[in-house]
C-alpha cells in the first residue's frame, strides 16, 4: 500500500501534525518504501514492470495535479476526502467477492493488452506458476489517473486505489496488483513530493524518522507476503483502513484537523 493510508492519519490524529506536513512526510517515505520493497518483489517475480511503467504515465500526471489541488483546499476538506477514500477501499476489499486465483488466471485479455504485451506470470506455492493477462486497459488507465490525483492530494501513494483498479478492473491477480502497485508508488509520490517541497510542506525533521521506520517495515512486510494467504491480506487491509477512515471522517467533520 505504500503506508500512506496508515501514516497520514496516524501523524494527524495521534501526533497532532498538520495534515499537509503529514502528507509531505508520507510522500517522502513512500518513495523509500517503493525503493525498498519493490526490489524484493521484482526479485521474487511478483511485480509486473511492463504494466507498472505503462500505468505510471497516468498516475504521474494525476499526482502533479492533485498536489497543486491540496495547496488550495482547506485541511478539513482533505481529511473528509481521505476518510471517504479509505472507507470505500475497505468496503471493496472486505465485501466484494473476488475470483479464486488458479493456475491460469484471466488469459483472455483484450486487444490493447495484446498489443502492449500486458501479461505475465508469478510463482505460487500451490499451483507452481500462475499466468495472466490484463483486461479493460483503457478503464484501468483512467482509474490510475484518479489514483494519481488522490496520491498528490492525500499523500498516500494511492496504493489502495491502484490495487483496486488492477484487481477489480484489469483483473490482475491480487498479489500481482499489490506488488506492482508498490513498484509504481515511488514514481507517483516523487512527482507530487516535488510540489509539496516547493510549497514548504516537507519538514526534514519529520520526514527522516518517518522514512526510516517505514522503510524498515516495508522490508519486513515484503518477506511476509510470499507465504501469506490472499484472504488474510484482504482482511487486514480492509479492517485497518476502515478504522482510520472513520477516524478521519469524524475529526474532519468536527473540525479537529
ChimeraX attribute file (.defattr): number of C-alpha atoms within 10 A of each C-alpha:
attribute: neighborCount
match mode: 1-to-1
recipient: residues
	/A:1	23
	/A:2	32
	/A:3	24
	/A:4	27
	/A:5	25
	/A:6	18
	/A:7	23
	/A:8	29
	/A:9	25
	/A:10	17
	/A:11	20
	/A:12	21
	/A:13	18
	/A:14	9
	/A:15	10
	/A:16	13
	/A:17	17
	/A:18	15
	/A:19	22
	/A:20	23
	/A:21	22
	/A:22	27
	/A:23	32
	/A:24	32
	/A:25	30
	/A:26	32
	/A:27	36
	/A:28	27
	/A:29	30
	/A:30	35
	/A:31	24
	/A:32	22
	/A:33	29
	/A:34	28
	/A:35	20
	/A:36	22
	/A:37	23
	/A:38	25
	/A:39	16
	/A:40	18
	/A:41	23
	/A:42	15
	/A:43	9
	/A:44	14
	/A:45	15
	/A:46	23
	/A:47	27
	/A:48	21
	/A:49	18
	/A:50	14
	/A:51	22
	/A:52	19
	/A:53	14
	/A:54	14
	/A:55	23
	/A:56	22
	/A:57	16
	/A:58	21
	/A:59	31
	/A:60	26
	/A:61	19
	/A:62	25
	/A:63	33
	/A:64	24
	/A:65	20
	/A:66	23
	/A:67	28
	/A:68	17
	/A:69	15
	/A:70	22
	/A:71	15
	/A:72	8
	/A:73	11
	/A:74	11
	/A:75	18
	/A:76	19
	/A:77	16
	/A:78	21
	/A:79	27
	/A:80	21
	/A:81	18
	/A:82	25
	/A:83	26
	/A:84	16
	/A:85	20
	/A:86	25
	/A:87	22
	/A:88	16
	/A:89	20
	/A:90	24
	/A:91	14
	/A:92	15
	/A:93	25
	/A:94	17
	/A:95	11
	/A:96	9
	/A:97	9
	/A:98	15
	/A:99	10
	/A:100	10
	/A:101	18
	/A:102	15
	/A:103	16
	/A:104	13
	/A:105	18
	/A:106	18
	/A:107	15
	/A:108	12
	/A:109	19
	/A:110	14
	/A:111	12
	/A:112	14
	/A:113	19
	/A:114	14
	/A:115	8
	/A:116	13
	/A:117	14
	/A:118	21
	/A:119	19
	/A:120	20
	/A:121	19
	/A:122	18
	/A:123	15
	/A:124	16
	/A:125	8
	/A:126	9
	/A:127	11
	/A:128	9
	/A:129	13
	/A:130	18
	/A:131	18
	/A:132	23
	/A:133	22
	/A:134	28
	/A:135	25
	/A:136	17
	/A:137	22
	/A:138	13
	/A:139	13
	/A:140	22
	/A:141	22
	/A:142	16
	/A:143	21
	/A:144	28
	/A:145	22
	/A:146	20
	/A:147	29
	/A:148	36
	/A:149	29
	/A:150	28
	/A:151	33
	/A:152	34
	/A:153	28
	/A:154	29
	/A:155	38
	/A:156	32
	/A:157	41
	/A:158	33
	/A:159	29
	/A:160	27
	/A:161	24
	/A:162	29
	/A:163	28
	/A:164	24
	/A:165	23
	/A:166	29
	/A:167	21
	/A:168	22
	/A:169	18
	/A:170	23
	/A:171	24
	/A:172	26
	/A:173	28
	/A:174	22
	/A:175	23
	/A:176	22
	/A:177	26
	/A:178	25
	/A:179	28
	/A:180	28
	/A:181	32
	/A:182	32
	/A:183	29
	/A:184	30
	/A:185	32
	/A:186	24
	/A:187	22
	/A:188	32
	/A:189	32
	/A:190	20
	/A:191	23
	/A:192	29
	/A:193	28
	/A:194	18
	/A:195	22
	/A:196	26
	/A:197	15
	/A:198	9
	/A:199	13
	/A:200	12
	/A:201	20
	/A:202	23
	/A:203	13
	/A:204	12
	/A:205	9
	/A:206	16
	/A:207	19
	/A:208	13
	/A:209	13
	/A:210	19
	/A:211	20
	/A:212	13
	/A:213	12
	/A:214	21
	/A:215	23
	/A:216	14
	/A:217	15
	/A:218	24
	/A:219	18
	/A:220	13
	/A:221	12
	/A:222	17
	/A:223	14
	/A:224	10
	/A:225	15
	/A:226	15
	/A:227	9
	/A:228	11
	/A:229	10
	/A:230	14
	/A:231	13
	/A:232	10
	/A:233	14
	/A:234	16
	/A:235	14
	/A:236	14
	/A:237	17
	/A:238	22
	/A:239	16
	/A:240	15
	/A:241	24
	/A:242	22
	/A:243	15
	/A:244	22
	/A:245	26
	/A:246	17
	/A:247	17
	/A:248	29
	/A:249	23
	/A:250	16
	/A:251	17
	/A:252	20
	/A:253	13
	/A:254	10
	/A:255	12
	/A:256	14
	/A:257	22
